[in-house]
């Protein structure tokens, strides 16, 4: 995947203009809290004091993981393709929340171990029928990883909006995400691993042991691209490519939970400035996500104890972005409303 550098959004002159515009609204300074920070961030991303959101989209990236052969999931692998069918039938939570907020939803087969055949609503970018078992060998080749990232960039090139949310579906992908997190942050595996779809305490210990053995096996994988190819999933690699391309287009990136954040962690190791374009929608209830957000030095907007994935957190936070943009563009100033401002005394 050919990528240009992502430009930081810092712009002192524009930051001052945005701060003045926000502080001149009919409210005490800072009284709209995080909405004020979101308004300023979106203004800096779009390089204007009058930002606008249009044609928001969420992409759900689906793929299977060979590491499920190690017994790391409470659910069978077939759930991946069955949930893709649920997405296509508009029956999943992400369908409900996307529809509620007028967000276009795209579902992509990046490597599901199932033959869907030609489907009108399913984008086919299948690299293979799931990754290999990284407990025994690298999850994918470097060439497969690059192809998946390129697919992600091509997905973004086909979008016309300026807000993109990221979701995923893939049985076993919390194992891949935990391995990526450990390798890229150095946080102990025990602090990266959680219950995923519902493992018992014994199951979590087993999952931890599988990852620790795999990390030992692949000790030479240290660069971000190598770590991604060794431990990642096709859906995660495709997300990484899409994230990089979206930031290069100065889109607002809505980051969902644990798995999506692991893809962003990889992307940030490749291009640190991508973090400027990200809104971290929520802190997942999946063990490890809070530590991952701390490692990225970011603060989530919502805390709803979600752990579903699918991009549900991204869909739920979108109205907060609308509120931030709308107050900046539509709220009266002290002067226009003839309201007395704060005393200089």
N, C-alpha and C positions, 0 to 999 in steps of 0.2 A: 504494500500500500504506500503510495507516494503521499506525503503529508507536508504541508507548509507549517511554519511556526504559528502557534496561536498567540494573538496579540493580547497583552494585558489590558484591562479596561480602565486602569488608572488614568485620570485626566483632571489635574488640580483645578483648572479653570471651570470645567463643567461640574465638578464636584461642588464647587462653591456656588454655582448657579442653582444646582439642584437643592442644596442645603437652604439657600435663601428662599426658593420657591416653596419648599416644604414647611419652613419655619414661619412663613408669612400667611399660611392658612389659618382660618379662624379656630385655633386650638392652642393650648399651651405647648411649648416646644417639647417634642419627644412623646407627647401623649398618645400617639397612635403606634408607639412601640415598634415591633418588628415590621409593621406595614411601611413605616418610614424608611427603614433600611432596604426593604424590597423595592420600594419606589425608586430610591437612589440607585440601587444595583441595576434595575431594568433600564433606567435612564442612561447609565454609563454603558451598559451593553449596547443599547441602540443609539448612543451618542446624541441624545436629545433631552430637553427638559419637558417634552411632551410625548412620552413613550406610548405605544399602542400595541396591543396583543391581537393577533389575527390568525385564524385557521390553526388552532392548537391541535396537536396530534399526540397519540401515545402508540408506541410500537411494542407489541409483546413478542419477545424472541423465545422460541421454543427449541429445545434440544435435549438429547439424552446423554447419559454419562456411563461409561464403562465401569466406573468404580462401584456402581450399585451391586456388582457381582460379589463385593466384599461384605454385603449385608449391612450397609450404612444407612438405609432408609426404612421407615416404618411402612411405606407403601410400595407396591410393585411398580416396575418401570412402565407398564401399560397405562398407568394413570397419566403419563405425559401426553400420549396421543389422544386419550379419552378427554382430557381437559382441553386440548386443541379443538376437538369436535364441539365441546361445550362453548368455547369462544366463538366458533363459527356459527353456532346456533343462538348466539346472543344470550346465553344462559348463565354466564359467570358474573362474579361481583364486578370485575372490571368493565364488563358490558353495561351493567346498570349505572355505574358511576360515570363512565365516559358519556353515555347517552344523557344522563342528568345534566352534565355540564357542557354539552354540545362540543365534545372533543372527538375528533375522528380517531377511530381505532383500527390499527393494522396488525395482523397476525402473520408471523414469519416462521416458516419451518427452516431452521438453520441446520438441523441434524437430528430429527426425531427418528427413532427406530420403528418406523411404520410407513407403509405406502399409502398415502392419502389419494393418489391419483390427481388428475387435474381438478382443481377446486377454484371457483370464481373468487372467493373471499380469502384464500390462503396464498401468501407469497412464498414461492418455492425457491429457497436459497440453500438447499440441503448440501452440505459438504460430504457427509457420510451418515450412515444410520447409527449415529451416536459416536462418542469418543471412545478411545481404548481405555483400559483399566490402568489408571496411573499408579496403582499399587504395584504394578508389574512392569509397565513401560510408559513412555510419555503419552499423554492423552491425545496428542495430535502431532503431526509433523510441522516443521516451521512453515512449509508451503501451504498446508491446510490452514494454519493459523492466519497467515497473510491473506489467503483467499477469503476467509471469513471476515476479516477486518475490511477488506475491499468491498465485500458485499454490503457491510454496514454503511460504508461511505456512499455507495450507490443508492441505498435506500433513502438516505438523507437528501441526495441530489434530486430525488423525485418529489420532494415535498415543497409546498409553496408557503407554508406558514412560518411563524417565527418563535413558536414555543413547541418543544418536543419533550414528552415524557417517556420514560423507559420502564418496561415491565418484562417479566420472564416467566417461563414454565419449564421445569426440567427436574424430574425425580433424581435426587442425588446432588443437586447443584449447591446445597448448603455445604456439602463436603468439599466441593471444588472451591467455593468461596472462602471457606475457613483455611484451606491450604494456601490460597493466594494471599490472604490476609497475613498469615504467619510468615510466609516467605518475604513479603514486601515491607512488613513493619517490624519483624522481630519479636512481636508479642507472642508469648508462649502458646502452644497449640491448645492447651487446656482452657485458655481464656478466649480462644477463637471459636471453639466448638460448642454448638447448642443442640437442641432437640429436633431442629428441622421440622418435619411434618408430624412429629410426635413420638420420638424415641424415648424409651425408658432410661433411667439412670445408667443401667448396664449397657444399653445401646449407645449412649453418649460416650461412655468409656471405650467401647469397642471402636467407635468412629474416630476418637482421638488416637487410639493405637494405630489404626490404619493410616491416618495422616502422618503420624510421627515416623512410621516405618517408610512411608513413601518419600518423605522429606529426606530421610537418611539415604534412600536409594538414589535420589536425584539431587544430591548435594551440590553438583556442579551447575545447577540451573539457578542463576542469580539475577541476570538482567531481566527487565520487565517483560520483554518479548519472549524470552526463554521460559520464564516462570509461567506466563500465560499459556504457551504451547504445552508445557509439561503438566500443569495441574488444572487448566481451565476447561471450559466447555465451549462448544461451537456457538451457543447462544451468548456466552460471555464475550468471546472474541468478536463476534459480530457487533455486539453492543459497544465494545471498545472502539471499533472503527466508526460506528455511527456517532458516538459521543465526540470523537475528535473532529469529524467532519461538521457536526452541528455547531461546535464552538468556533470552528474556522469561518462559519457563515454568520457568526454573531447571533445565534439563536439562544433563547433561554432554555437551559436543560433542567428538567424536573427529575431529580434522582429519587428513586423509590427506596426500598429497604436493603437488606443485607447483601443479597446477590448482586443487585444493581450497583450498590456502593462498592463491591469488590471489583466490578468492571471499571468503575470510575477511579478506584485506587490504582489500577493498572494504567489507565489513561493518564492520570496525574503524574505517574512516574515517567511517562513518556513526554508529556507536555504539562508542566506545572501550572501554566496560566489557565488551563481549562477550568480550574476551580472558580475563577472569577465569574464564569457563566452558569454556575450550578446553583440551584435552589434545592437544598436537602429537605425533602418534603416531611419526613417524620423519622423518629427513632423507633426502629423495629423492636418488638418484644423478643426477637431471636437473640439468644445470648451471643455476645461478640459484637453486635452492631454498635452499641454505645462506645466500646473501645475503638472500633474502626473509625467512627466519627471523630473521636478525640485525636486519633493518629493523624487524621486529615485536617485537624484544627478547624472544624466547622460545627455549626449549630443548627439542628433541625428546626423546622417551623412548628411541627405538630408532635404531640406525644399521646397517641391513642391506643397503645399496646397492640398495634397491628403486627401480624406476622404471616400474612397471606401471600404477599408477592403480587404478581400479575400487573404491577403498576398501579395498584389501588391507592397507595399513598399519594402518588403523583396526581391522580385524578382528583382526589379529595382536596389537595392544596391549591389547585388551580384557581378556585374562587378567591383565595387570599391574594393571588397575583392580580386578579381583576380589581379587587378592592384597592390595592396599592396604586395601580395605574389610574383608577377612576378618581380617587381622592386628589391625586396630584393634578389631574386635568380638569376636574369639575368643581372642586370645593372652592368656596369664596375665600378671598384674602381679607385681611382686616380692613384694607382700604376700600375694596369693592363692596363690602358689606357694611361699611361705616361702623365697624366695631372697634372699640378702643383696644390697642395693643398693650403689651406688658410695659409697665412703667420703667423708666430708665434709672429710677432711684434705687 
